[in-house]
Structure formats: C-alpha cells, structure tokens
C-alpha cells in the first residue's frame, strides 16, 4: 500500500467529501451508497498532527455524531466484542 501525503486542509476536504457522499439519498429517501459499499475512513500519521481534530471538525460542520476511538490503548484481544453500529438509517441504533 502506498502512503499518500495530504495537507490538513486536503485531508479535511477528503473526509468531508466522503461523508457527504455516504449521506446522499435518492428521490425516495434511501441512501445512494448501501452500507455494504461504504468503506471506513482511516487517517494515519504521527501523534499530535490533528487527525482527530479533522474528523471532529467535519462532524460538527455536517451536524453528525462523532466518537473518537484510539486503538493504541488496546491489545488485539481487548478489541474483540466492541459495539458495532447496526442501523444508521433507523435513528442511529447501536
């Protein structure tokens, strides 16, 4: 996998554009991108460069929820059984 280098501004625009696309609905109100076709967004980089801030700002600007989760504080076995969002369209059930 090649590593892309973005400025903070470019990374924020990429995150924002991706989330906006995932939230698009057709004329009947159904999501254009089915949940199975949505890929996670991963921001990778050194600590303290603003990854969490980028996503938090985008969430605030789009009026959507935000939950920060850092895997650096967990072991592989402790990640098993974490909650999974089951229904985004039905009121954000977890």
N, CA, C and O atoms as a GROMACS GRO file, in nm:
protein
  376
    1UNK      N    1   0.085  -0.116   0.000
    1UNK     CA    2   0.000   0.000   0.000
    1UNK      C    3   0.090   0.123   0.000
    1UNK      O    4   0.181   0.134   0.082
    2UNK      N    5   0.064   0.215  -0.090
    2UNK     CA    6   0.143   0.338  -0.094
    2UNK      C    7   0.088   0.439   0.005
    2UNK      O    8  -0.032   0.440   0.034
    3UNK      N    9   0.175   0.521   0.055
    3UNK     CA   10   0.136   0.620   0.154
    3UNK      C   11   0.114   0.754   0.085
    3UNK      O   12   0.204   0.806   0.019
    4UNK      N   13  -0.007   0.810   0.102
    4UNK     CA   14  -0.039   0.941   0.045
    4UNK      C   15  -0.007   1.048   0.147
    4UNK      O   16  -0.021   1.027   0.268
    5UNK      N   17   0.034   1.161   0.099
    5UNK     CA   18   0.061   1.273   0.189
    5UNK      C   19  -0.034   1.387   0.154
    5UNK      O   20  -0.036   1.435   0.041
    6UNK      N   21  -0.111   1.428   0.252
    6UNK     CA   22  -0.207   1.534   0.236
    6UNK      C   23  -0.174   1.646   0.334
    6UNK      O   24  -0.116   1.621   0.439
    7UNK      N   25  -0.211   1.767   0.299
    7UNK     CA   26  -0.209   1.873   0.398
    7UNK      C   27  -0.331   1.853   0.486
    7UNK      O   28  -0.421   1.776   0.451
    8UNK      N   29  -0.336   1.921   0.599
    8UNK     CA   30  -0.452   1.912   0.688
    8UNK      C   31  -0.577   1.957   0.612
    8UNK      O   32  -0.682   1.895   0.624
    9UNK      N   33  -0.566   2.064   0.536
    9UNK     CA   34  -0.679   2.116   0.459
    9UNK      C   35  -0.729   2.013   0.357
    9UNK      O   36  -0.849   1.994   0.341
   10UNK      N   37  -0.636   1.948   0.288
   10UNK     CA   38  -0.672   1.846   0.188
   10UNK      C   39  -0.736   1.724   0.254
   10UNK      O   40  -0.834   1.670   0.204
   11UNK      N   41  -0.680   1.682   0.366
   11UNK     CA   42  -0.734   1.566   0.438
   11UNK      C   43  -0.875   1.596   0.486
   11UNK      O   44  -0.964   1.511   0.476
   12UNK      N   45  -0.896   1.714   0.539
   12UNK     CA   46  -1.028   1.753   0.586
   12UNK      C   47  -1.129   1.753   0.471
   12UNK      O   48  -1.241   1.706   0.488
   13UNK      N   49  -1.089   1.804   0.356
   13UNK     CA   50  -1.178   1.805   0.239
   13UNK      C   51  -1.211   1.663   0.195
   13UNK      O   52  -1.325   1.635   0.158
   14UNK      N   53  -1.114   1.573   0.197
   14UNK     CA   54  -1.138   1.433   0.159
   14UNK      C   55  -1.237   1.366   0.253
   14UNK      O   56  -1.330   1.298   0.209
   15UNK      N   57  -1.218   1.386   0.383
   15UNK     CA   58  -1.309   1.328   0.482
   15UNK      C   59  -1.449   1.386   0.463
   15UNK      O   60  -1.547   1.311   0.463
   16UNK      N   61  -1.458   1.517   0.447
   16UNK     CA   62  -1.588   1.582   0.432
   16UNK      C   63  -1.659   1.534   0.306
   16UNK      O   64  -1.779   1.504   0.310
   17UNK      N   65  -1.588   1.526   0.194
   17UNK     CA   66  -1.649   1.481   0.069
   17UNK      C   67  -1.695   1.336   0.078
   17UNK      O   68  -1.800   1.302   0.024
   18UNK      N   69  -1.618   1.252   0.144
   18UNK     CA   70  -1.655   1.112   0.159
   18UNK      C   71  -1.781   1.098   0.242
   18UNK      O   72  -1.873   1.025   0.205
   19UNK      N   73  -1.786   1.167   0.354
   19UNK     CA   74  -1.904   1.159   0.442
   19UNK      C   75  -2.027   1.214   0.370
   19UNK      O   76  -2.134   1.156   0.379
   20UNK      N   77  -2.012   1.325   0.300
   20UNK     CA   78  -2.125   1.381   0.226
   20UNK      C   79  -2.177   1.281   0.123
   20UNK      O   80  -2.298   1.265   0.106
   21UNK      N   81  -2.086   1.213   0.053
   21UNK     CA   82  -2.127   1.113  -0.046
   21UNK      C   83  -2.201   0.998   0.022
   21UNK      O   84  -2.303   0.951  -0.029
   22UNK      N   85  -2.152   0.953   0.136
   22UNK     CA   86  -2.216   0.843   0.208
   22UNK      C   87  -2.355   0.882   0.259
   22UNK      O   88  -2.440   0.794   0.280
   23UNK      N   89  -2.379   1.009   0.281
   23UNK     CA   90  -2.509   1.055   0.332
   23UNK      C   91  -2.609   1.090   0.222
   23UNK      O   92  -2.725   1.120   0.251
   24UNK      N   93  -2.565   1.087   0.096
   24UNK     CA   94  -2.655   1.121  -0.014
   24UNK      C   95  -2.773   1.024  -0.021
   24UNK      O   96  -2.757   0.904   0.001
   25UNK      N   97  -2.890   1.078  -0.052
   25UNK     CA   98  -3.010   0.996  -0.065
   25UNK      C   99  -3.072   1.016  -0.203
   25UNK      O  100  -3.057   1.122  -0.264
   26UNK      N  101  -3.140   0.912  -0.251
   26UNK     CA  102  -3.210   0.925  -0.378
   26UNK      C  103  -3.345   0.991  -0.357
   26UNK      O  104  -3.376   1.033  -0.246
   27UNK      N  105  -3.425   1.002  -0.462
   27UNK     CA  106  -3.554   1.070  -0.453
   27UNK      C  107  -3.651   1.005  -0.355
   27UNK      O  108  -3.740   1.071  -0.302
   28UNK      N  109  -3.634   0.875  -0.331
   28UNK     CA  110  -3.723   0.806  -0.238
   28UNK      C  111  -3.673   0.813  -0.094
   28UNK      O  112  -3.739   0.763  -0.003
   29UNK      N  113  -3.557   0.875  -0.072
   29UNK     CA  114  -3.504   0.890   0.063
   29UNK      C  115  -3.409   0.780   0.106
   29UNK      O  116  -3.364   0.779   0.221
   30UNK      N  117  -3.379   0.688   0.016
   30UNK     CA  118  -3.286   0.580   0.050
   30UNK      C  119  -3.143   0.625   0.020
   30UNK      O  120  -3.118   0.703  -0.072
   31UNK      N  121  -3.050   0.575   0.101
   31UNK     CA  122  -2.909   0.608   0.078
   31UNK      C  123  -2.863   0.558  -0.057
   31UNK      O  124  -2.894   0.446  -0.097
   32UNK      N  125  -2.789   0.642  -0.129
   32UNK     CA  126  -2.736   0.604  -0.259
   32UNK      C  127  -2.627   0.498  -0.242
   32UNK      O  128  -2.622   0.402  -0.319
   33UNK      N  129  -2.542   0.515  -0.143
   33UNK     CA  130  -2.439   0.416  -0.113
   33UNK      C  131  -2.492   0.321  -0.006
   33UNK      O  132  -2.514   0.362   0.108
   34UNK      N  133  -2.513   0.196  -0.042
   34UNK     CA  134  -2.556   0.098   0.057
   34UNK      C  135  -2.448   0.083   0.163
   34UNK      O  136  -2.329   0.102   0.135
   35UNK      N  137  -2.489   0.051   0.283
   35UNK     CA  138  -2.393   0.038   0.394
   35UNK      C  139  -2.280  -0.059   0.359
   35UNK      O  140  -2.165  -0.037   0.398
   36UNK      N  141  -2.312  -0.165   0.285
   36UNK     CA  142  -2.210  -0.264   0.248
   36UNK      C  143  -2.106  -0.206   0.152
   36UNK      O  144  -1.996  -0.260   0.140
   37UNK      N  145  -2.139  -0.096   0.085
   37UNK     CA  146  -2.047  -0.035  -0.012
   37UNK      C  147  -1.969   0.082   0.046
   37UNK      O  148  -1.886   0.141  -0.023
   38UNK      N  149  -1.994   0.115   0.170
   38UNK     CA  150  -1.921   0.225   0.235
   38UNK      C  151  -1.794   0.171   0.298
   38UNK      O  152  -1.796   0.073   0.373
   39UNK      N  153  -1.685   0.235   0.267
   39UNK     CA  154  -1.556   0.193   0.322
   39UNK      C  155  -1.522   0.282   0.442
   39UNK      O  156  -1.556   0.401   0.442
   40UNK      N  157  -1.457   0.227   0.542
   40UNK     CA  158  -1.415   0.309   0.656
   40UNK      C  159  -1.313   0.415   0.611
   40UNK      O  160  -1.245   0.399   0.510
   41UNK      N  161  -1.306   0.519   0.687
   41UNK     CA  162  -1.207   0.624   0.661
   41UNK      C  163  -1.098   0.607   0.766
   41UNK      O  164  -1.124   0.607   0.887
   42UNK      N  165  -0.975   0.593   0.720
   42UNK     CA  166  -0.862   0.579   0.811
   42UNK      C  167  -0.769   0.698   0.791
   42UNK      O  168  -0.730   0.731   0.679
   43UNK      N  169  -0.733   0.761   0.901
   43UNK     CA  170  -0.632   0.866   0.897
   43UNK      C  171  -0.510   0.811   0.971
   43UNK      O  172  -0.520   0.768   1.086
   44UNK      N  173  -0.399   0.813   0.904
   44UNK     CA  174  -0.278   0.757   0.959
   44UNK      C  175  -0.171   0.865   0.965
   44UNK      O  176  -0.152   0.940   0.870
   45UNK      N  177  -0.103   0.872   1.076
   45UNK     CA  178   0.004   0.969   1.088
   45UNK      C  179   0.058   0.976   1.229
   45UNK      O  180   0.008   0.910   1.320
   46UNK      N  181   0.158   1.056   1.244
   46UNK     CA  182   0.223   1.071   1.375
   46UNK      C  183   0.125   1.130   1.478
   46UNK      O  184   0.031   1.200   1.441
   47UNK      N  185   0.148   1.101   1.605
   47UNK     CA  186   0.063   1.157   1.709
   47UNK      C  187   0.071   1.310   1.709
   47UNK      O  188   0.177   1.368   1.687
   48UNK      N  189  -0.044   1.372   1.735
   48UNK     CA  190  -0.046   1.516   1.755
   48UNK      C  191  -0.051   1.601   1.629
   48UNK      O  192  -0.030   1.723   1.636
   49UNK      N  193  -0.078   1.541   1.514
   49UNK     CA  194  -0.080   1.622   1.391
   49UNK      C  195  -0.221   1.670   1.354
   49UNK      O  196  -0.237   1.743   1.256
   50UNK      N  197  -0.323   1.629   1.432
   50UNK     CA  198  -0.457   1.682   1.410
   50UNK      C  199  -0.556   1.588   1.345
   50UNK      O  200  -0.659   1.633   1.294
   51UNK      N  201  -0.529   1.458   1.344
   51UNK     CA  202  -0.620   1.362   1.281
   51UNK      C  203  -0.758   1.366   1.346
   51UNK      O  204  -0.860   1.376   1.278
   52UNK      N  205  -0.761   1.357   1.477
   52UNK     CA  206  -0.888   1.359   1.549
   52UNK      C  207  -0.960   1.491   1.529
   52UNK      O  208  -1.082   1.494   1.511
   53UNK      N  209  -0.887   1.600   1.533
   53UNK     CA  210  -0.946   1.734   1.514
   53UNK      C  211  -1.012   1.747   1.377
   53UNK      O  212  -1.119   1.807   1.365
   54UNK      N  213  -0.948   1.692   1.275
   54UNK     CA  214  -1.005   1.698   1.140
   54UNK      C  215  -1.143   1.634   1.139
   54UNK      O  216  -1.240   1.694   1.092
   55UNK      N  217  -1.152   1.512   1.191
   55UNK     CA  218  -1.278   1.439   1.188
   55UNK      C  219  -1.382   1.506   1.277
   55UNK      O  220  -1.500   1.514   1.241
   56UNK      N  221  -1.340   1.555   1.393
   56UNK     CA  222  -1.433   1.624   1.484
   56UNK      C  223  -1.488   1.751   1.419
   56UNK      O  224  -1.607   1.778   1.430
   57UNK      N  225  -1.404   1.828   1.354
   57UNK     CA  226  -1.449   1.949   1.286
   57UNK      C  227  -1.548   1.916   1.174
   57UNK      O  228  -1.650   1.984   1.160
   58UNK      N  229  -1.518   1.814   1.095
   58UNK     CA  230  -1.609   1.775   0.986
   58UNK      C  231  -1.743   1.731   1.045
   58UNK      O  232  -1.848   1.772   0.995
   59UNK      N  233  -1.741   1.650   1.149
   59UNK     CA  234  -1.866   1.604   1.212
   59UNK      C  235  -1.947   1.723   1.262
   59UNK      O  236  -2.068   1.729   1.242
   60UNK      N  237  -1.881   1.817   1.327
   60UNK     CA  238  -1.952   1.936   1.377
   60UNK      C  239  -2.012   2.017   1.262
   60UNK      O  240  -2.126   2.062   1.271
   61UNK      N  241  -1.934   2.035   1.155
   61UNK     CA  242  -1.982   2.113   1.041
   61UNK      C  243  -2.099   2.046   0.969
   61UNK      O  244  -2.186   2.114   0.916
   62UNK      N  245  -2.100   1.912   0.968
   62UNK     CA  246  -2.207   1.838   0.900
   62UNK      C  247  -2.323   1.804   0.994
   62UNK      O  248  -2.425   1.751   0.950
   63UNK      N  249  -2.307   1.835   1.122
   63UNK     CA  250  -2.414   1.808   1.218
   63UNK      C  251  -2.436   1.660   1.243
   63UNK      O  252  -2.549   1.616   1.262
   64UNK      N  253  -2.327   1.582   1.242
   64UNK     CA  254  -2.338   1.438   1.268
   64UNK      C  255  -2.260   1.404   1.393
   64UNK      O  256  -2.177   1.482   1.440
   65UNK      N  257  -2.286   1.286   1.447
   65UNK     CA  258  -2.219   1.242   1.568
   65UNK      C  259  -2.071   1.214   1.546
   65UNK      O  260  -2.026   1.190   1.434
   66UNK      N  261  -1.998   1.217   1.655
   66UNK     CA  262  -1.854   1.192   1.650
   66UNK      C  263  -1.815   1.112   1.773
   66UNK      O  264  -1.853   1.146   1.885
   67UNK      N  265  -1.739   1.006   1.752
   67UNK     CA  266  -1.687   0.926   1.862
   67UNK      C  267  -1.541   0.896   1.832
   67UNK      O  268  -1.510   0.837   1.728
   68UNK      N  269  -1.453   0.936   1.918
   68UNK     CA  270  -1.311   0.914   1.899
   68UNK      C  271  -1.271   0.782   1.965
   68UNK      O  272  -1.307   0.755   2.079
   69UNK      N  273  -1.195   0.702   1.891
   69UNK     CA  274  -1.150   0.574   1.942
   69UNK      C  275  -1.007   0.553   1.896
   69UNK      O  276  -0.980   0.548   1.776
   70UNK      N  277  -0.917   0.540   1.989
   70UNK     CA  278  -0.776   0.518   1.956
   70UNK      C  279  -0.738   0.375   1.990
   70UNK      O  280  -0.749   0.333   2.105
   71UNK      N  281  -0.695   0.300   1.889
   71UNK     CA  282  -0.658   0.161   1.913
   71UNK      C  283  -0.523   0.147   1.982
   71UNK      O  284  -0.485   0.036   2.021
   72UNK      N  285  -0.450   0.255   1.998
   72UNK     CA  286  -0.319   0.246   2.061
   72UNK      C  287  -0.330   0.208   2.208
   72UNK      O  288  -0.231   0.164   2.268
   73UNK      N  289  -0.447   0.224   2.268
   73UNK     CA  290  -0.465   0.196   2.409
   73UNK      C  291  -0.520   0.055   2.435
   73UNK      O  292  -0.551   0.020   2.548
   74UNK      N  293  -0.531  -0.025   2.330
   74UNK     CA  294  -0.592  -0.156   2.343
   74UNK      C  295  -0.501  -0.264   2.286
   74UNK      O  296  -0.420  -0.240   2.197
   75UNK      N  297  -0.516  -0.384   2.342
   75UNK     CA  298  -0.450  -0.500   2.284
   75UNK      C  299  -0.544  -0.562   2.182
   75UNK      O  300  -0.663  -0.531   2.180
   76UNK      N  301  -0.492  -0.648   2.099
   76UNK     CA  302  -0.575  -0.712   1.997
   76UNK      C  303  -0.693  -0.785   2.060
   76UNK      O  304  -0.805  -0.775   2.010
   77UNK      N  305  -0.670  -0.858   2.166
   77UNK     CA  306  -0.778  -0.936   2.229
   77UNK      C  307  -0.882  -0.847   2.295
   77UNK      O  308  -0.998  -0.886   2.306
   78UNK      N  309  -0.843  -0.728   2.340
   78UNK     CA  310  -0.941  -0.641   2.405
   78UNK      C  311  -1.031  -0.571   2.303
   78UNK      O  312  -1.133  -0.513   2.341
   79UNK      N  313  -0.996  -0.576   2.175
   79UNK     CA  314  -1.080  -0.515   2.072
   79UNK      C  315  -1.195  -0.606   2.031
   79UNK      O  316  -1.290  -0.559   1.968
   80UNK      N  317  -1.188  -0.732   2.065
   80UNK     CA  318  -1.295  -0.825   2.030
   80UNK      C  319  -1.421  -0.790   2.107
   80UNK      O  320  -1.417  -0.764   2.228
   81UNK      N  321  -1.532  -0.790   2.038
   81UNK     CA  322  -1.660  -0.764   2.103
   81UNK      C  323  -1.695  -0.618   2.118
   81UNK      O  324  -1.789  -0.585   2.191
   82UNK      N  325  -1.622  -0.528   2.051
   82UNK     CA  326  -1.659  -0.387   2.057
   82UNK      C  327  -1.793  -0.366   1.990
   82UNK      O  328  -1.828  -0.442   1.899
   83UNK      N  329  -1.870  -0.266   2.030
   83UNK     CA  330  -2.001  -0.242   1.969
   83UNK      C  331  -1.989  -0.213   1.819
   83UNK      O  332  -1.891  -0.155   1.773
   84UNK      N  333  -2.090  -0.253   1.747
   84UNK     CA  334  -2.098  -0.230   1.603
   84UNK      C  335  -2.228  -0.157   1.575
   84UNK      O  336  -2.332  -0.192   1.630
   85UNK      N  337  -2.222  -0.055   1.492
   85UNK     CA  338  -2.344   0.018   1.456
   85UNK      C  339  -2.425  -0.072   1.364
   85UNK      O  340  -2.376  -0.115   1.259
   86UNK      N  341  -2.548  -0.101   1.402
   86UNK     CA  342  -2.632  -0.193   1.327
   86UNK      C  343  -2.727  -0.121   1.231
   86UNK      O  344  -2.761  -0.176   1.126
   87UNK      N  345  -2.770   0.000   1.265
   87UNK     CA  346  -2.873   0.063   1.184
   87UNK      C  347  -2.856   0.214   1.185
   87UNK      O  348  -2.908   0.282   1.273
   88UNK      N  349  -2.783   0.266   1.088
   88UNK     CA  350  -2.762   0.411   1.080
   88UNK      C  351  -2.887   0.483   1.032
   88UNK      O  352  -2.912   0.597   1.071
   89UNK      N  353  -2.966   0.418   0.947
   89UNK     CA  354  -3.082   0.484   0.889
   89UNK      C  355  -3.200   0.487   0.986
   89UNK      O  356  -3.292   0.567   0.968
   90UNK      N  357  -3.200   0.404   1.086
   90UNK     CA  358  -3.313   0.394   1.177
   90UNK      C  359  -3.292   0.469   1.306
   90UNK      O  360  -3.336   0.423   1.411
   91UNK      N  361  -3.225   0.581   1.302
   91UNK     CA  362  -3.210   0.661   1.422
   91UNK      C  363  -3.080   0.637   1.496
   91UNK      O  364  -3.068   0.671   1.614
   92UNK      N  365  -2.982   0.580   1.430
   92UNK     CA  366  -2.852   0.564   1.491
   92UNK      C  367  -2.848   0.458   1.599
   92UNK      O  368  -2.782   0.478   1.701
   93UNK      N  369  -2.915   0.344   1.580
   93UNK     CA  370  -2.913   0.237   1.679
   93UNK      C  371  -2.777   0.172   1.681
   93UNK      O  372  -2.710   0.161   1.578
   94UNK      N  373  -2.735   0.128   1.798
   94UNK     CA  374  -2.606   0.062   1.813
   94UNK      C  375  -2.626  -0.080   1.857
   94UNK      O  376  -2.529  -0.154   1.875
   0.00000   0.00000   0.00000
